[in-house]
Amino acid sequence: MDTHLMIGIAVMMGLIGIAASRDLLRMRRAQLQPVTLRVQRPVDAPRGLR
């Protein structure tokens, strides 16, 4: 194979790998964001038991 063609293929594979890893990191960060929750006690719950 031609050397220039092999270098071109390697560069394209590298760019595809970088794009895929950035996408995976972005998805992972979206899953790790904390969510605020409001917790309310029922009115008729006994307060002595925990």
C-alpha positions in Angstrom: 0.0 0.0 0.0 1.0 3.6 -0.5 2.5 5.2 2.6 0.4 8.3 2.3 -2.8 6.2 2.1 -1.8 4.3 5.3 -1.0 7.6 7.1 -4.4 9.0 6.0 -6.2 5.9 7.2 -4.5 6.1 10.6 -5.4 9.8 10.9 -9.0 9.1 10.1 -9.1 6.3 12.6 -7.6 8.5 15.3 -10.2 11.3 14.6 -13.0 8.7 14.8 -11.6 7.4 18.1 -11.4 11.0 19.6 -14.9 11.8 18.5 -16.2 8.5 20.0 -14.4 9.0 23.3 -15.7 12.6 23.6 -19.2 11.4 23.1 -18.8 8.7 25.7 -17.4 11.1 28.2 -20.3 13.5 27.6 -22.8 10.8 28.1 -21.1 9.7 31.3 -21.0 13.2 32.7 -24.8 13.6 32.1 -25.5 10.4 34.1 -23.4 11.5 37.1 -25.1 14.8 37.7 -26.8 14.9 41.1 -30.6 15.4 41.2 -32.3 17.3 44.1 -35.1 15.3 45.8 -37.7 16.6 48.1 -38.7 14.2 50.9 -41.8 14.7 52.9 -42.9 12.7 55.9 -46.5 11.5 56.0 -48.5 13.4 58.5 -49.8 10.3 60.4 -46.3 8.7 60.7 -45.1 8.1 64.3 -42.2 10.4 65.1 -40.6 8.2 67.8 -39.6 5.3 65.5 -36.6 5.7 63.2 
